[in-house]
Amino acid sequence: MVGLVAAGMWVHGSSSPRAVAAPLAPTVEAPAVEGAGEPSYRDTYHFTVPDHWKNDPQRPVYIDGKFHYYYLYNADYDTEIGTAWRLATTMDNVAFQDQGVAAQKKTNANHDLWSGSAVVDTANTAGFGAGAVIMLATQMDHPTPQQIANSTGPQAQFLWYSQDGGRNFHAFGETPVIPNGGRADFRDPKVIWDADASRWVALIAEGNKISFYTSPNLKDWTRVSEFIEPNLGMLECPDLFKIRADDGTEKWVMGLSANGYLTGAPNTFAYWTGSFNGASFTPDAADPQWLDHGFDWYGAVTWEDPANPSEQRFAMGWMNNWNYAHTTPTWAADGFNGTDSIVRQIKLKNYGTGYSLVSQPTPALDDHTTTVANLGSFTVSGSQALPYRGESYQLEADVSWNQAQNIGLQLRASADGTRHADVGIFDNFSYLNRGPTGNPDSSGTKLESRAPIDPTINKVHLRILVDRTTIEVFVDDGRYVHSSQVFANPGDDGINLYSSGGAASFTNVTVTEFENLAQRPARLIADFEGARWGDGWTTGGDFAAAGPSTTSASGRVGAKIADTFVGSGDPATGSITSPEFVIDRNFLHFQLGGGNHPLGVEPATSVQLLVNGQPVRTATGENSGSLRHVSWHVHDLAGQTARFQILDDATGEWGHLMVDQVMLSD
């Protein structure tokens, strides 16, 4: 490995651990720093889970002008395993807004939900309505308690559906639409629409192979082929898409996350360019390429850019590694474990000898800039400190040299020079070396990542994203990228330039800082899952002795709803009112069904937001037994104290309301 170990001390060598021991990050049980909780390790401009645990990203879908990003989330971490699908929305793939859990775990005999994919069924092929969001996800098929505890139940593919724009999903029974069939590994279905064949295609990971299935309706599936890759260990999270290269050639790209246990290759996103005939994929070459050469870009997903779907896509990876997934200072300091890479824009480029994906941070990142510092140019022989200090920023530089052998930057450097992460060029490779600072790898085998570079060149452009626990390095056009976790000590914020064996020039050195984009977690006001309405809720009229109902209704979230069809049914009247809460998010969401009797037209069936006892927002039903999603924009009421009220004064036909899942979010 190569890099600057300490001031004036240069080393390079094999993949064995470096001579100077690197301080390792604590395990999940230990406090991250003295006085755990201060300071924060939460990244400022990368996506982080609001609390507890996240792992695999799920491919976002574009609905009503927003990307809906789902990911695996465990609210019971670190005492119990098992994930749900949590939702965040974004307009630009940079700033995300938490919307809470969209697909709940433990709602049926198949327990929790694993990875899969969601699609918008515009043609209503599945029968849940045009525009329904359909999710195919892996679950364990009726696991035993012991299998639940160990996540060892038979893996199969189950269908879930949403009729409210992807906010809440419901299981389509407890029977898999693609059963296990005796396979030990059978997970992570990735579904795409094959426009040429007018059918759905699913790729499913099966150990060292990817199987292909087709379906006309997302319910009935036929196995049509398999792609075997024996050299990359356990395969997970497959992907398939068509993209037009810079020379106008259209190519299919198949990707997957590979643990790489058998070859020592990056356990990130391997991909092949090739062709797809509607049933099987044929690669252009046997060996894969890699979308990232670091250690922590796993479970990655790609999705269409609506602005130019033929020629560019977005991509994001989970910045972690199953070899040390629970080793992080963020759990003790901030109560969460789960960070994603920056969203990239990816394109396909012809290099003469073949096609490769190139990636750069999505251009929308620039829209969140707060400061830009143009530091100028520097000629370095040995080492030199930059006149900037920080823990969260982007650094760009053009680096050139003639005789120098090892050129780079120390990032997150300590004041005494003993701790730092190194980004540089040596001989025929670029590298990111996190060995001399805090990092999650106790084995010493995942300290320095390398990617090839032409040894005849003498200049390179580096674009480096540094955040509190992550570093991502984009070399030149982004054909080669390094993404790894780096757990530098808080306060280690220096940047040093270095060059060994000759002078190097660092020109156009620019540091950009971004606004803090940490999500405000969605806040549940009521889910009506208890025996009574909830702590602090008050009732009037016929609802004093009632409680949430198990009424079966389309759009219900969980097992119960608030239903004013009690006692004698429609003639029942009264009100159900929440305790006071502060409006501290931009939107109030809820599910609503029942009678259409607006407030002001007596008698009413109305849901209302009360401020100072007066209704400032109202909604009513549509004479329907199905619950629809209602969203109120309440930014203008920020900071005010409010109550949520269900009012039923109507006694005739459709004289009742059904309400569920009242939530504040951005």
C-alpha positions in Angstrom: 0.0 0.0 0.0 1.1 3.5 -0.6 0.6 6.9 1.1 2.1 9.2 3.6 2.3 7.5 7.0 3.6 10.4 8.9 5.3 13.7 8.0 8.2 12.9 5.8 7.8 9.1 5.9 6.8 7.5 2.6 6.0 3.8 2.1 4.6 1.5 -0.5 4.3 -2.3 -0.6 2.0 -5.2 -0.9 -1.5 -5.7 0.4 -0.2 -6.6 3.8 -1.0 -4.3 6.8 1.3 -1.2 6.9 4.0 -1.0 9.4 2.5 1.8 11.4 -0.7 0.6 13.1 -3.8 2.5 12.4 -6.3 3.4 15.1 -9.4 1.3 14.5 -13.0 2.5 15.0 -14.8 1.1 18.0 -17.3 -1.8 17.7 -21.0 -1.1 18.0 -21.1 -1.7 21.7 -18.4 0.8 22.7 -18.7 4.6 22.8 -17.2 6.3 19.8 -15.4 9.0 21.7 -15.1 10.2 25.3 -18.4 11.7 26.3 -20.4 9.6 23.8 -23.0 11.7 21.9 -20.6 14.7 21.4 -19.6 15.5 18.8 -21.7 14.2 16.0 -20.4 11.7 13.4 -23.5 12.1 11.2 -22.5 13.0 7.6 -23.7 16.5 6.7 -24.6 16.2 3.0 -24.8 12.4 2.5 -28.0 10.5 3.0 -28.2 9.0 6.5 -31.0 7.0 8.1 -32.7 9.1 10.8 -32.4 6.5 13.5 -31.3 2.9 14.1 -30.3 0.9 11.1 -30.4 0.9 7.3 -28.7 -1.3 4.7 -29.6 -2.0 1.0 -31.0 0.9 -1.0 -34.0 0.0 -3.2 -34.2 1.5 -6.7 -36.1 4.8 -6.5 -39.2 5.3 -8.6 -40.4 8.6 -10.1 -44.0 9.6 -9.1 -45.6 13.0 -9.4 -42.4 14.9 -9.9 -40.6 13.2 -6.9 -38.2 10.3 -6.6 -39.5 7.8 -4.1 -36.4 6.2 -2.5 -37.0 3.0 -0.4 -34.4 1.3 1.7 -34.2 -1.5 4.3 -34.8 -0.2 7.8 -34.7 -1.8 11.2 -36.3 0.1 14.0 -35.4 -2.7 16.4 -31.6 -2.4 15.9 -29.5 -3.5 17.7 -31.5 -5.9 19.8 -33.4 -7.7 17.0 -32.9 -8.4 13.3 -35.5 -7.8 10.6 -36.1 -5.0 8.1 -39.0 -3.0 6.8 -39.0 -0.7 3.7 -38.7 3.0 4.8 -39.4 5.8 2.3 -37.7 9.1 1.6 -38.6 11.5 -1.2 -36.5 13.9 -3.1 -36.8 16.3 -6.0 -33.1 16.3 -6.9 -31.5 13.2 -5.5 -29.5 15.3 -3.0 -31.9 16.6 -0.4 -34.2 13.9 1.0 -37.3 14.1 3.1 -38.2 11.2 5.4 -41.7 9.8 5.0 -41.6 7.0 7.5 -42.0 3.3 6.9 -43.9 2.4 3.7 -44.0 -1.4 4.0 -44.2 -2.7 7.6 -42.6 -5.8 8.8 -44.3 -8.5 10.9 -47.6 -7.9 9.3 -48.0 -11.5 8.1 -46.5 -15.0 8.6 -43.5 -14.1 6.3 -42.2 -11.7 8.9 -39.8 -9.0 7.6 -38.9 -7.7 4.1 -35.6 -7.9 2.3 -34.4 -6.3 -0.9 -36.5 -6.2 -4.1 -37.7 -3.4 -6.4 -40.7 -1.3 -7.0 -42.3 -0.3 -10.3 -45.1 1.9 -11.4 -47.7 -0.3 -13.2 -49.0 2.4 -15.6 -50.9 -0.2 -17.7 -52.5 -1.9 -14.8 -51.1 -5.3 -15.7 -51.4 -6.5 -12.1 -55.0 -5.4 -11.6 -54.5 -3.0 -8.7 -55.3 0.1 -10.9 -53.4 2.1 -13.4 -50.4 3.8 -11.7 -50.4 1.5 -8.7 -46.9 1.0 -7.3 -46.0 -2.7 -7.2 -43.2 -4.1 -5.1 -41.6 -7.5 -5.6 -39.5 -8.3 -2.5 -37.8 -11.2 -0.9 -39.3 -12.6 2.3 -38.9 -15.8 4.2 -41.8 -18.2 3.3 -43.6 -19.0 6.6 -40.4 -19.2 8.7 -40.3 -20.9 12.1 -39.4 -18.8 15.1 -35.8 -20.1 15.0 -35.5 -19.3 11.3 -36.8 -15.8 12.0 -34.2 -15.3 14.7 -31.4 -16.4 12.4 -32.8 -15.1 9.0 -32.5 -18.7 7.7 -36.1 -19.3 6.4 -36.7 -20.3 2.8 -36.3 -17.2 0.6 -39.1 -16.5 -1.9 -40.5 -13.5 -3.8 -43.7 -11.8 -2.6 -45.8 -9.1 -4.2 -46.8 -6.0 -2.3 -48.9 -3.1 -3.8 -49.6 0.5 -3.1 -52.6 2.5 -4.3 -51.7 5.8 -2.7 -48.6 6.7 -4.8 -46.1 4.5 -3.1 -46.6 5.8 0.5 -48.1 2.6 2.0 -47.8 -1.0 0.8 -50.0 -4.0 1.4 -49.1 -7.6 1.0 -50.8 -9.5 -1.8 -51.5 -12.5 0.4 -48.9 -14.7 2.1 -48.2 -17.0 -0.9 -45.1 -16.2 -2.9 -45.5 -15.3 -6.6 -42.1 -16.9 -7.2 -41.6 -19.8 -4.7 -38.3 -20.9 -3.4 -38.0 -24.2 -5.3 -35.4 -25.7 -3.0 -32.8 -23.0 -3.4 -30.5 -22.0 -0.6 -30.1 -18.4 -1.9 -32.9 -16.8 -3.8 -33.3 -13.1 -3.2 -33.2 -9.4 -4.3 -35.6 -9.4 -7.4 -34.9 -6.5 -9.8 -37.9 -5.9 -12.0 -37.9 -4.0 -15.3 -40.4 -3.5 -18.1 -39.3 -5.0 -21.4 -41.0 -2.7 -23.9 -40.0 -4.8 -26.9 -41.7 -7.9 -25.6 -44.4 -6.1 -23.6 -43.7 -8.0 -20.4 -42.0 -7.7 -17.1 -38.5 -9.2 -16.5 -37.1 -10.1 -13.1 -33.5 -10.8 -12.2 -33.0 -12.8 -8.9 -29.7 -13.6 -7.2 -29.0 -17.3 -6.5 -25.6 -17.7 -5.0 -23.2 -17.6 -7.9 -25.8 -17.0 -10.6 -28.5 -14.6 -11.6 -31.8 -16.1 -12.8 -34.1 -14.4 -15.3 -37.9 -14.6 -15.1 -40.7 -13.0 -17.2 -44.3 -12.2 -16.5 -47.2 -10.5 -18.2 -48.8 -9.3 -14.9 -46.2 -9.3 -12.1 -48.1 -12.3 -10.5 -47.4 -15.2 -12.8 -43.7 -15.8 -13.6 -41.7 -18.1 -15.9 -38.0 -18.9 -15.5 -36.3 -18.3 -18.8 -32.5 -18.3 -18.3 -29.6 -17.9 -15.9 -26.3 -16.1 -15.9 -23.5 -17.9 -14.0 -20.5 -16.1 -12.5 -18.4 -18.5 -10.5 -15.5 -16.1 -9.6 -17.1 -13.4 -7.5 -18.4 -15.2 -4.4 -22.0 -14.5 -3.3 -24.0 -12.4 -5.8 -26.7 -10.0 -4.6 -28.8 -7.1 -5.8 -28.7 -7.6 -9.6 -29.5 -4.8 -12.1 -30.3 -4.6 -15.8 -30.7 -1.5 -18.0 -30.3 -0.2 -21.5 -28.2 2.9 -22.1 -26.9 4.8 -25.2 -23.2 5.5 -25.2 -21.4 8.7 -26.2 -20.9 7.3 -29.7 -24.6 6.6 -30.1 -24.4 2.8 -29.6 -27.0 1.3 -27.4 -25.9 -1.3 -24.9 -27.5 -3.4 -22.2 -25.7 -3.3 -18.8 -26.1 -6.0 -16.2 -24.8 -5.3 -12.8 -24.7 -6.9 -9.4 -23.2 -6.6 -5.9 -20.4 -9.1 -5.5 -18.8 -10.0 -2.2 -15.7 -11.0 -4.0 -14.7 -13.6 -1.4 -13.1 -15.9 -4.1 -11.0 -13.4 -6.0 -10.1 -10.5 -3.7 -11.9 -8.2 -6.2 -13.8 -5.1 -4.9 -16.9 -6.2 -3.1 -18.9 -3.4 -4.7 -20.9 -3.2 -8.0 -19.6 -5.4 -10.8 -21.0 -4.9 -14.3 -20.9 -6.2 -17.8 -21.9 -4.4 -21.1 -23.6 -6.7 -23.6 -26.9 -7.6 -25.2 -30.3 -8.7 -24.0 -32.8 -10.6 -26.1 -35.7 -10.5 -23.8 -34.8 -13.7 -22.0 -31.1 -13.9 -21.5 -28.1 -11.5 -21.2 -24.9 -12.0 -23.3 -21.8 -10.1 -22.0 -19.3 -8.5 -24.4 -16.5 -9.9 -22.2 -16.2 -12.5 -19.5 -14.6 -10.4 -16.9 -16.6 -7.7 -15.2 -15.8 -4.0 -14.7 -16.4 -2.2 -11.4 -18.4 1.0 -10.9 -16.5 1.5 -7.6 -13.1 0.3 -6.5 -13.4 1.2 -2.8 -14.5 -1.0 0.1 -17.9 0.5 0.9 -20.2 0.8 -2.0 -22.5 -2.2 -1.7 -26.1 -3.1 -2.6 -26.0 -0.3 -5.2 -29.0 0.6 -7.4 -29.3 2.6 -10.6 -32.4 4.4 -11.9 -33.5 6.5 -14.9 -32.8 10.2 -15.2 -36.2 11.5 -16.4 -34.4 14.4 -18.1 -32.5 12.1 -20.4 -33.5 8.4 -19.8 -31.7 7.0 -22.8 -28.2 8.4 -22.1 -27.8 8.8 -18.3 -28.9 7.3 -15.1 -28.4 7.8 -11.4 -26.7 5.5 -9.0 -26.3 5.1 -5.2 -24.6 2.6 -2.9 -24.8 1.7 0.8 -21.5 2.9 2.3 -20.8 -0.2 4.4 -19.5 -3.7 4.1 -20.9 -6.9 5.6 -17.4 -7.8 6.8 -17.7 -5.0 9.5 -21.2 -3.7 9.1 -21.7 -3.1 12.8 -18.4 -1.3 13.4 -19.2 2.4 13.4 -18.9 5.3 15.8 -22.3 6.7 14.6 -24.3 4.2 16.7 -22.9 5.3 20.1 -22.6 8.9 19.2 -25.8 9.5 17.2 -28.0 6.5 17.5 -27.9 5.3 13.9 -26.0 3.0 11.6 -26.5 3.6 7.9 -25.0 6.0 5.4 -25.3 6.1 1.6 -23.0 7.4 -1.0 -23.6 10.6 -2.9 -26.0 10.0 -5.8 -24.0 9.8 -9.0 -24.9 10.5 -12.6 -23.7 7.7 -14.8 -23.1 7.5 -18.5 -21.6 5.0 -20.9 -18.4 5.9 -22.8 -16.6 4.2 -25.7 -12.8 3.9 -24.9 -11.9 2.3 -28.2 -11.2 -1.1 -26.7 -14.7 -1.3 -25.1 -17.4 0.5 -23.3 -17.3 1.5 -19.6 -19.6 3.4 -17.3 -18.4 6.7 -16.0 -19.8 8.5 -13.0 -19.7 11.9 -11.3 -21.7 13.4 -8.4 -25.1 14.4 -9.6 -25.0 18.0 -10.8 -27.7 19.0 -8.4 -25.2 18.7 -5.6 -23.9 22.1 -6.7 -27.3 23.6 -5.9 -26.7 23.1 -2.2 -23.3 24.9 -2.1 -22.8 27.3 0.8 -19.2 28.5 0.2 -16.5 28.0 -2.4 -12.8 28.7 -1.6 -10.4 29.0 -4.5 -7.1 28.2 -2.8 -4.9 28.6 -5.9 -2.0 26.6 -7.1 0.9 24.9 -5.2 4.2 23.3 -6.2 5.1 20.6 -3.7 8.2 18.6 -3.0 7.7 16.8 0.2 4.6 18.0 2.0 2.7 21.2 2.4 -0.4 22.1 4.4 -3.3 23.7 2.6 -4.8 26.9 4.1 -8.1 25.2 4.9 -9.5 23.0 7.6 -12.7 21.1 7.6 -14.5 17.8 8.1 -17.2 18.0 5.4 -16.4 19.4 1.9 -15.6 18.7 -1.7 -12.0 19.3 -3.0 -11.0 19.5 -6.6 -7.5 19.8 -8.0 -5.6 19.3 -11.2 -2.4 17.4 -10.3 0.6 17.1 -12.7 4.2 15.9 -12.3 7.3 14.8 -14.2 9.6 12.7 -12.0 7.5 12.3 -8.9 6.6 8.8 -7.9 3.9 9.2 -5.2 1.6 12.2 -5.3 -1.4 12.9 -3.3 -3.3 14.5 -0.5 -3.7 13.8 3.2 -7.3 14.3 4.3 -8.7 14.6 7.8 -5.2 15.1 9.0 -4.5 15.5 12.7 -2.5 18.5 14.0 0.5 16.3 14.8 0.5 14.6 11.4 0.1 11.0 12.8 -3.5 10.5 11.6 -4.9 11.0 8.1 -6.5 9.3 5.0 -4.5 9.5 1.8 -5.6 9.9 -1.8 -3.0 9.7 -4.5 -1.3 8.3 -7.5 1.5 5.8 -7.5 3.0 4.1 -10.5 0.0 2.6 -12.4 -2.8 3.0 -9.9 -4.8 5.5 -7.9 -5.5 4.8 -4.3 -7.5 5.7 -1.2 -5.7 4.6 1.9 -7.5 4.9 5.2 -5.0 2.9 7.2 -3.4 5.8 9.1 -6.7 6.9 10.6 -9.9 5.5 12.2 -11.6 2.9 10.0 -13.8 -0.1 10.4 -11.5 -2.9 9.2 -9.8 -4.9 11.9 -8.4 -7.5 9.5 -5.9 -5.1 7.9 -6.9 -6.3 4.4 -9.3 -3.5 3.5 -7.2 -0.4 4.2 -6.0 0.7 0.8 -8.2 0.5 -2.4 -6.6 0.7 -5.8 -7.8 1.4 -9.3 -5.7 1.2 -12.5 -4.3 4.3 -14.2 -2.2 4.8 -17.3 1.5 4.9 -16.0 2.5 7.1 -19.0 0.3 10.0 -18.0 1.6 12.8 -15.9 -1.5 14.7 -14.9 -4.9 13.8 -13.4 -8.0 15.6 -12.1 -9.2 14.6 -8.7 -12.7 15.3 -7.3 -12.9 14.2 -3.7 -16.0 14.2 -1.5 -15.2 14.3 2.2 -17.8 14.0 4.9 -17.6 13.1 8.6 -17.4 9.3 8.0 -17.0 8.9 4.3 -14.6 9.7 1.4 -15.4 9.3 -2.3 -12.7 9.9 -4.9 -13.6 10.5 -8.6 -10.5 10.2 -10.8 -10.6 12.1 -14.1 -13.9 11.3 -16.0 -15.1 9.0 -13.2 -14.4 5.7 -14.9 -12.6 4.8 -11.6 -14.0 5.8 -8.2 -13.0 4.9 -4.7 -15.7 5.0 -1.9 -14.8 4.0 1.7 -15.8 4.8 5.2 -13.2 6.8 7.2 -13.7 7.3 10.9 -11.3 10.2 11.6 -11.3 11.7 15.0 -13.4 14.8 15.4 -11.1 17.7 15.1 -8.8 16.0 12.6 -9.6 18.5 9.8 -6.3 19.3 8.1 -5.3 18.8 4.4 -1.7 18.3 3.4 -0.4 18.0 -0.1 2.5 15.6 -0.7 4.9 14.5 -3.5 7.8 12.0 -3.2 10.6 11.5 -5.7 10.2 14.9 -7.3 8.0 18.0 -7.4 4.3 18.0 -8.3 1.9 20.8 -9.1 -1.5 21.1 -7.6 -3.5 23.7 -9.6 -7.0 25.0 -9.5 -7.4 23.8 -5.9 -11.0 24.5 -4.9 -12.8 23.6 -1.7 -16.7 23.6 -1.7 -18.9 23.3 1.3 -22.5 22.3 1.3 -25.5 22.9 3.5 -26.4 20.4 6.1 -28.9 18.0 4.5 -29.7 15.7 7.4 -33.4 14.6 7.3 -35.9 15.6 9.9 -37.6 12.2 10.7 -41.3 11.9 9.9 -43.3 12.2 13.1 -46.3 9.9 13.7 -49.3 11.6 15.3 -51.5 8.5 15.3 -51.6 5.0 13.8 -54.7 3.8 15.7 -53.2 0.4 16.4 -54.0 0.3 20.1 -57.1 -0.8 22.1 -57.9 2.9 22.7 -57.5 6.0 20.6 -54.2 6.9 22.1 -52.7 8.8 25.0 -54.2 12.3 25.4 -56.9 11.8 22.8 -60.4 12.9 23.8 -63.8 11.8 22.5 -67.3 13.1 22.4 -70.7 11.7 21.7 -71.0 8.1 20.7 -67.2 7.5 20.4 -66.4 7.8 24.1 -66.7 4.1 24.7 -65.3 3.0 21.3 -61.8 2.4 20.0 -59.9 1.7 16.8 -61.6 -0.8 14.5 -60.3 -3.8 12.6 -62.5 -2.9 9.7 -61.0 -4.3 6.5 -60.7 -1.4 4.1 -58.4 -0.8 1.1 -55.8 1.8 2.1 -55.7 0.7 5.7 -52.2 0.8 7.2 -51.5 -1.9 9.8 -54.3 -3.8 11.5 -56.7 -1.1 12.7 -58.2 2.3 11.7 -60.3 5.0 13.3 -63.8 4.3 12.1 -66.8 6.3 13.2 -69.2 3.5 12.0 -69.7 2.3 15.6 -72.7 1.1 17.6 -75.7 1.7 15.4 -73.4 2.5 12.4 -74.0 5.7 10.4 -76.3 7.3 13.0 -73.4 7.4 15.5 -72.1 11.0 16.0 -69.4 12.7 17.9 -65.7 13.7 17.7 -62.3 12.2 18.2 -59.6 14.8 19.0 -55.8 14.5 19.4 -53.8 16.0 22.1 -51.9 19.2 21.2 -48.8 18.9 19.0 -46.5 21.5 17.4 -46.5 21.8 13.7 -42.7 21.3 13.0 -42.8 19.7 9.5 -44.0 20.9 6.1 -46.8 18.4 5.5 -49.5 16.6 7.4 -50.5 13.3 5.9 -53.3 10.8 6.6 -55.5 8.1 5.0 -59.2 9.1 4.6 -62.3 7.3 3.6 -66.0 7.4 4.3 -68.8 9.9 3.6 -68.7 13.1 1.6 -70.2 15.7 3.9 -67.8 18.8 4.0 -67.5 21.0 7.0 -69.9 23.9 6.6 -72.6 21.8 5.0 -74.5 20.4 7.9 -74.3 17.7 9.1 -70.6 17.1 8.4 -68.2 14.2 8.2 -64.9 16.2 8.4 -61.3 15.7 9.3 -59.9 19.0 10.5 -56.7 20.6 11.7 -57.5 22.9 14.6 -55.3 25.9 15.6 -56.6 28.0 18.5 -59.7 25.9 18.3 -60.5 26.9 14.8 -60.3 24.7 11.7 -57.5 25.8 9.4 -57.5 22.7 7.1 -60.4 20.4 6.4 -61.1 17.3 4.3 -64.0 14.9 3.8 -64.6 11.5 2.3 -65.7 10.6 -1.2 -68.5 8.2 -0.3 -66.0 5.4 -0.5 -65.1 2.4 1.6 -61.4 2.8 0.4 -59.0 5.1 2.2 -57.1 7.6 0.0 -54.0 9.6 0.8 -54.5 13.2 1.8 -51.7 15.7 2.2 -51.9 19.1 3.7 -49.1 21.7 3.2 -48.7 23.3 6.6 -45.4 25.2 6.3 -47.3 28.5 6.9 -48.4 27.2 10.3 -44.9 26.3 11.4 -44.3 26.5 15.2 -48.0 26.7 16.0 -49.8 24.3 18.3 -52.6 22.3 16.7 -55.0 19.4 17.2 -56.2 16.8 14.7 -59.9 16.2 14.9 -62.3 13.6 13.3 -65.8 15.1 13.4 -68.9 13.1 12.5 -72.2 14.9 12.8 -73.9 13.0 9.9 -76.5 10.4 10.6 -77.7 9.4 7.2 -76.2 7.4 4.3 -72.4 7.5 4.4 -72.6 9.2 7.8 -69.2 8.0 8.9 -65.4 8.5 8.4 -62.4 6.2 8.3 -59.0 7.6 9.2 -55.5 6.1 9.5 -51.8 6.9 9.7 -51.7 10.6 10.7 -48.1 11.8 10.2 -46.1 15.0 9.9 -43.2 15.0 7.4 -41.2 17.3 5.2 
